[in-house]
Structures are given as C-alpha cells and as structure tokens.
Amino acid sequence: MSLIAVIRRVSVIALVSTISVTALAQPEPADTHRQAAAEVAESLRYGHYADVSLDNAWSEQAFQRYLDVLDSQRAYLLRRDVDHFRDLETGMDDALYDGELERVFTLYQRYHERLESRLEWILAQLEGGLDYRFDSDERLEVDREGAPWAESEAALDELWTKRLKNAALTMDISGQDDEQIEDNLRQRYEGQLTRVRQTNAEDIFGLFMAAVTGTVDPHTEYLSPRQGESFDIQMRLSLEGIGALLQTEGEYVKVSSLVPGGPADKAGVLEPADRIIAVGQEEGEMVNVVGMRLDEVVDLIRGPKGSVVRLDVVPAQAIDMTRSRTVEITRDTVNLEDQAASSEIVEIEREDGRHRVGVIKIPTFYVDFDAWQAGEEDYRSTTRDVAQEIEILKREGVEGIVLDLRNNGGGALQEANSLIGLFIDRGPTVQVRDARGRISLYGDTETGTLYDGPLTVLVNRLSASASEIFAGAIQDYGRGLVVGSQTFGKGTVQTLNELSHGQVKLTRAKFYRISGESTQHRGVEPDILFPSLIDPEMIGESSLDNALPWDTVRSVQYRLYGEPWRYIETLEARHDARVETHPNFVYLERQAELARRLREQHTTISLNREQRKREMEAQEAEQLSLENQRRRALGLEPLDDWVEARSEDDEDSEPASRAQVLESAEILLDYAHLSRQA
C-alpha cells in the first residue's frame, strides 16, 4: 500500500439479580477465531509502532479493558464474578497467542447471563407498573466508570431502581404521561433483550479483540469481515449516510466529528459531542438507542441516498438529558465539489482606512485519485484549487491571506506537502518515523512560490492529521502565524493488514514536524489562542484511552522565512484589547468557563422532580443569560429559551465562526504592519 493511501484519513464508523436458568447456550470460539487471535498477537508484537510486550503486565491491562468493554458502568457484574476470572489477569496473553479463548468466552457468558437476567428484572418491574412519586432526596451517580464492583445483587437492584426512576423522570419532565413512559421504557429494554439474545461467537470475539487492540492505542483495531466491508465502502467514498463520525461514551452514542461537505455538515443541525438518543426513519416511531451497540446505531442511521433520517439529539452543552430535540437529515453521498476550497474577501475598517484580507476555507485535503492515476491533466486537488483562489485574491489586491483549516480532519499527505509548496521555495515538510526507527523525509521539491505575502493559519480542536502537518510546517518555517485553539493531536499513521479472518488496522508510523516535535497527542499550539467551546477532555487525541505520547526526533535543516515569534507579545496585547469587550469573544470565553464548571459539578443528578427542575432551570438560566448578553450587544432580539439558540437561523447564529475569521484578519494586518516596520 502506498504511503499516500495509508495516510488518507479514513475513519471507520464502527465501529442481575439471579442468573437466568433460561439463558442461551454458550457460543464457542471457532477455529477461525483462534487463528485470527494468534495473527493479531504477531501483528501487535512485530508490526506495531510501539514496543508492545504481550506479557503479564499487558494481560492485567487487557483484562481490565475487557471488563470495561463489557460493563463500563459496573451495572451488571458482581465482584465475585470478576474475582472468579482473575486468572485472566495473567492469561490474556496466552489466550491471544495460543488461541485459547474458552475462558474469555466464558467470562462473556457470565456477563451475558447477568445482563439478560437484569433486563428480565427490569421488564418485571415495568410489568408491575411504575409508582414513582419523584419526591425523595435520592441522587444518581452520572458516570460509574471506575466505580467499585457491586458486592451483592441487592446493591445492583438499588442501582437499577434509581436508573429506572431517572429514565422515567427524564421522560416525565419532557412531557410524557405515565402510559407513554412505560411503553417507551418497555420498548427500550425489550429491544435490548432481543439484541442480547442474538449475540453470537463473532460478536464475542469482536469484543475481545476490541479490548486487546484498545490496550495498545486508540487507532489500532480489529475489523471483522463485516466491519472490513464497511471500511472498504468508506475507502471508495460511496457510503451513503449523514456524514458524521460517531463514538460511544458510556451508554450514549456521541458525534465525534462531521465530514466536511456531508449532509449533517450542510444541514447545520449536529455539532461535535452532541449525543444521539433515538433514531427514526422518515415515517414511523423513533427507536431508542441508549445502551445500543455503536454498529447497530450506525446501521439505523445508514440508508439510501435521498431518504430522511430523524435523530433525537441532546446538544453537547445541555446539562440534562431531557433537553433533546429532533432533527431531520437527508442522506446523501459526499461529493468532491462539496469539499472544495473556496475564498472570500473580508474588509476591515481602521483609522487609516479600509483594508482587504483574503480568506480561503479548506475543508479537507483531497485529490481526485482516479483522475490522477489515469494521468488526466486537469484532475481536482486541494493544492490546485487553492492556487486558483490565491490568483483570484492577488488580482483583487488583498493585503494578506487567512487559511481557514478549522474542522479539517486531514486527508491526502501529498496535498499537505504540495500546499505548503505554494508558500515556500522548496524544502522539507514532515518526517515519518516507522516502527524500526527509520525516518523518511517528505517535502516540496518544486522551486518558486505562488504567494509570499502575509499569511495566517486558523485552526481549532477538529483540525487533525494533514492539517496539523501543514500548520506545524508554516509555524516552523516562520512563514506565518497560527491562531485559534489547540489542534486534535492525531500524529500517527495506520495500515490495514489482511488476516485469515477479518483485518487489523495497525499503527505503523508517527508524524514529526521539521523541528523534530511530534504532532501526536499535543497537536499544534497556536501562536495566539482563541477560546473554544470544544472541550479537549471530550474531543481530541488526548481524550482517547492509551493514546501514544508526544515525543521528539532530531530536527532537519530548513530556512526561516520570518520570525513571527518576535511580535507575539505585541500581537497578543492588541488581540486582547480588541476581544476584551467583543460580544462574541466574551460569550465564547464565559460559555467555555461555564461549561467546565457545570461539568465538574454535574457528577450526580437529583431524582426529585422539583429539585431536578430547579437545578436544570438554574443551569440553563446561566447559559441563556450569556447568550442574551451577546445578542443584545450585537443588536439582536433576546431568546426566551436556551434551546432556541441551537435552532436560530439569523446570520449571526454561529458567533464563534465569523468572529474568529474576522479577528484572524485583524491579527494578520497587525503582523503585516509590524513586519514592514521591522
């Protein structure tokens, strides 16, 4: 596989009271699973970038991760169940190497029995009728990941009584009557029970492999034959859906990012960290997906081009799960045209007159591979399209250019290299270190530059992979300023290897800047920071379990085109003076601060209806107050309800987006002025 194909950023969208005497017969591992396990062991040991030792220390970690994969919220298994399988703490490596999967499958079966029995218990409670008055002082722990295992079934009965009460209270507050509540809860848990009873050996092996690969790094994963087929579909860019990458977070499915130019991105109804709690087609009832496996949720969302999917979504910044809203998205494929670079000219008024700055939006690093490989001269690519936009802006006489790489998740490495070449006269752009420690150097080999004027690169937390390589190179060369928020931190390279049964996506290399610093984990630190509503603890490489660390290699020789760092102190002072009272920047700063504070405080929720309402109303009152302060300062009508803020369609409904573009242009003008003076 070529390096270009390897580095194309393609994400797989994935991916009890007493033990029931009616449990299904235990599925047995097949010979194909045993062979695949041994092949994965060899791949991890000899093919992974990191030095992976499949020993007893690794076994202990893998055992804990397997428990987390099965029961992350500590809601089904008992301590005695876990203790019964402690031998796996030193035996997971043997299970993998030798294909001795019986104990791994037996542990799953114990979990399966507990889960099935618990769901039957829940349905029995619902059959007896709910009689919750919601007037107690009880509170429910929001996140039990890492909580101690329950000592008794009675303790889990108490936990699930609270969970049921919370589910019922959430529906009660949203306006559902008792009959609707019981029907919805019954459908939720009956559906879950049906899916649990359909579990087969392939599913169990997949869960075990998720634990095994997840101990190494978050981008290494096993793909079953079915998942491999989905991966191939995405490699051909023909997957029809909504263009959103999803991940699990506890019992919920969360939006991790949006595909630029995709249906969800165009519709503007989803944002990163939004949680999807129900899915429905154009007609019919919504299916509750809380607690559902990620691949099952994806199957519900996926559908033919032109059809409509309905999603019940809880906004990322909503504190209470009752604050959901239903959105509709028309499924479609993502076309190259939808991801093409585009430009505009913004005008900045200053005391010395009006200034014109060009802004080029680059949603992704793309290339029409088929046309390129066929030898067509006019094939589309990021570099070619940006070059055309630069020529247009130069003819318009702009004083500088802002390259907007926000939400750009990466793409073809060759395009990052060639795009840098538009702004420098030959030179290295990125170092790639493989598992053996060998370093390959890539760069721009063409002489000359297309644009040598003032340059600023605007990034955010969702700028990843090739975007980080580009921004890092511009920063290292001193070719321009980088502004915005810390980038994603995706600095690794994966390859897809065929197994006798399924495939393994393996981290094989790591990106390094020409300065020698890795982009992994830390990403690129902007020269001037903007406030961000995206929480780095929820989105980004550093938020993922077992992410490979940041490190350095030797720098390479390269020339400096400027010294922007000499002016950072002055630029920051002018930036701070501008945004200190700017309605949108003040809102961003305070909203991010409020979100952090509420998240830290929101570790439990009240099961008392009136108390719950008071807490929810107090939290949303703060959020609404911040939004309306911003709106009044901008001369907009205030809102009556905070949830309305997500559905407003006036031209200033996305304050962060426009404010950051304009401030980037202001910083660029300051930098150009200081550079001329120097």
QUIBELWO-V498527 format. One line per field, one symbol per residue. psi: psi as a letter, one per 40 degrees, with the letter a starting at -180 (. if undefined). Layout:
psi=???
This chain:
psi=hiddddehghhhgb.hbihheeiiihiihidddddddddddddddeeidighhgadddddddddddddddgdefediiddddddfddedeeddddddefgeddddddddddddddddddddddddddehhfhefeieiihhdheheiiiididddddddddddddddddddddeeiidddddddddddddddddddeehadddddddddddddeedieehihhidddddddddddefehhaefhhiiigbeihihdiihheidddddfeiiieihheihiadiiiihheheiiddddddddiiiheihhhhhhhidehdheefiihihhhiiihiddeeiiiiihihhhideahihhihhhgdihihgdddddeehdfiiiddddddddddddddefieihhhheheheabhddddddddeeeigiiidiihhadeehhihiahehiiidheahhhhhiadehibdddddddddddefdaihiaihidfgfihiihhhidhaihhhheiiiiieeehiehddahhidhhiiiehheedhideeihfhiiiaiaiiihiiheigdddedddddddddddedehdddddddddddddddddddgeiiiehdddddddddddddddddddddddddefihiidhddddeehfiefegddddddddddddddddddddddd.
